[in-house]
């Protein structure tokens, strides 16, 4: 059973993992060409009047759309006009600024009504419009079993309900800032890339209305204008690259670079109708998202023993985990061994896999090993004899105790990231074993993850 290395020095609490300011100018850019995403036009009004500590006016400073956008951001040159989508990143800056000040109504107002991404018809593109929409091309709603699941997570943080019920303003701020900037924007990105793939598969590769336009939207949501890049996912990726020694260049993480290159080559492959190329590019983006947010989860779960900032770090780990949970949890199934009282990680398995362990001779080493062909040719290294190897079962006879645990790693992660349970604080966790099966699925190596120091 492979365990990922989590080497390096754990320590050195850093400052808040945020960059909510921007150098953007104050005027708004209107997009006259976009009509591809009609699902985010049903923006709800802000009816929350319970928070008397702030104003519902969403005009406070924090971020604003860039007045005159050029044709590229972060080394990626757009094939179509997605200026309106790019302007949405300024909403992120504003939401974070209001949430940082405890101005929950103002933050919610921008989230639900928009501010900076004004369309040609006078309406605004909003974060909530996408996050609450149905039928999007990402896995979050399927995994959580509810439409608008991304919105539900964010609204809980904004309103202090659900997973954020009874939590402090510090915890709520981290939820608002990290869920909007990461879970929401990554969901936007994955949706647009998958939409681009669907259009290209159907033969629509027109720059302005086909696959390249959706692909451009993906980069607009992931990177945004260079002036506002500190408010979105790229800022998270670059910080984790510095934390884990996985930088491509000064200030740029390997993950950022690999996603940038996949976006550049993927656009060309879409335009050329190269299905293998744009499919590989999409997979590369998802893989590097998993790497970056795994690093984030590893970092902040290791810091839950902080006397001063434990709850803040727990909230950060929670939001970063929610960014990738829907893409990793299904690969964290495990089988319980009643002799070692440990778990064998079987990836995306099923109950019958727990009945498949056998004490056999290895054809390579000649040694006896506990081997399971059905569970990805797994060798359970903790079994040093046949009795231990026989300690697996889908259901243990005579007790009806289950031996198979679906999404066990994810369940364990959610346990320590329960924001309403203070008993989870005070311990430094190494959660690499819970993430390792997902890394194996995506072909992520220890070198890709690096070492936190």
Residue, then its C-alpha position, 0 to 999 in steps of 0.5 A: x500500500x503506497x503512501x505519499x511522502x510528506x517530507x519537509x519541515x512543518x511550521x512557520x505559520x504564514x499570513x492569511x492566504x489571500x490577495x484581495x486587492x487589485x490594481x484594476x482601474x474603476x470603469x466597467x467593460x461591456x461585452x457586446x458579443x457574448x450570449x453563450x452562457x444564458x444560465x447565469x442571468x437569473x440573478x436573485x436579488x439580495x433579500x438579506x436584511x438581518x445583518x445590520x453591521x454593514x450596508x447592502x450597497x455593493x459599491x465599496x472598493x476592492x476590485x473593478x473591471x479593467x477599462x480597456x482589455x488587451x487580447x491576452x492574460x497570463x500568456x494566453x491569447x484569446x480567440x474571441x471576445x470574453x471581456x465580460x467574463x474576464x470582468x467577473x474576477x473583479x467581483x471576486x475582489x469586491x466580495x473578498x473585500x466586503x467579507x474581510x470587513x464582515x460586511x456580509x450583506x454587501x458581499x452577498x449583494x455582489x455575489x447574487x446581483x453582480x457589479x463589474x461584469x455588465x452585459x450589453x443588455x444592462x444586466x450583470x453576469x454573476x457568480x451566483x448565476x452560474x453556481x446555482x444553475x442546473x445542468x452544468x458540465x462539471x461533477x459537483x452537482x452529481x457528487x453532492x446529489x443536488x443542483x446548484x451545489x457550489x452555490x449552496x456551499x458559498x451561501x452557507x458561508x455568506x449566511x452563517x448556515x449549514x456547514x458554517x452554522x455558529x462559526x466565527x466571522x474569521x471562519x465565515x470570511x475564509x469560507x466566502x473568500x476561498x469558496x468563491x475564488x476557488x471552488x466557484x471559479x474552478x467549477x466555472x473553468x471545468x464547465x467551460x472546458x467540457x462545453x468546449x470539448x462537446x462543441x468540438x466533438x460536434x464539429x463546431x470550432x468557430x472562434x466566436x460561437x464554437x469551442x474556442x469561445x468556451x475555451x477562452x471563457x475557461x481561461x477568463x474564469x481561471x486566470x482573469x485579467x492580469x490586473x485582478x489575477x490575485x483574486x482567483x485560482x492562479x494566486x492559490x496555485x502560485x502560493x502552493x508552488x512556493x510552499x511545496x518547492x514546485x515552482x516553474x519560475x519565480x512566482x509561478x507554480x508548475x501547476x500554473x505553467x502546465x495549465x497555461x500550456x494546456x490551455x494554449x495547446x488545447x485552443x490550437x487543437x480545438x481550432x484544428x479539430x484535433x480531438x486527442x489533443x484537446x482531450x489531453x489538454x482538458x485532462x491536464x488542466x484537471x490533473x494540475x487542479x488536483x495537484x494544487x488543491x491537494x497541496x493546499x489541503x496538505x498544508x492547512x490540515x497540517x496546521x490545525x494544531x495552531x493555538x492562535x489560528x487553528x479555526x482559520x486554517x481549518x476553514x481554509x482547508x475546508x474550502x480547498x478540499x471542497x474545490x476538489x472533493x467531487x473529483x477525488x472522493x470516488x477514488x478513496x474507497x477502502x477495505x478494513x482489515x480486522x487483524x491489523x485494524x488498518x485500511x487497504x486503499x482500493x481506489x474507485x472500488x466496490x464491496x466485492x473487492x474486499x473479498x478478493x485478497x489472497x495469500x499468494x506467491x509473487x511471481x517477481x520476488x518469490x515471496x508470499x504476499x497479500x494480493x488483490x487482482x480486482x483492486x488494481x493489483x494491490x499488494x497489502x504490505x501490512x499483511x505479513x502472514x496468511x491470517x492477516x491477509x484473510x482479515x478482509x471481507x466485504x461483510x464480516x461473517x457473524x457480525x454483519x460489520x461492513x468491511x468495505x467503506x466507500x469514499x473512506x478517505x473523503x469521509x475521514x477528511x470531512x470529519x477533521x474539516x467539520x467547522x462546527x467541531x472544535x475537537x478536531x483542532x489541536x492536531x497536526x494531520x498528515x492526510x496524504x494517505x487519504x489523497x494517495x488513491x486519487x493521485x494514483x488515479x490521475x497519475x500524480x507523483x510525489x514529485x508533482x506534490x513536492x514537500x511542504x516547508 
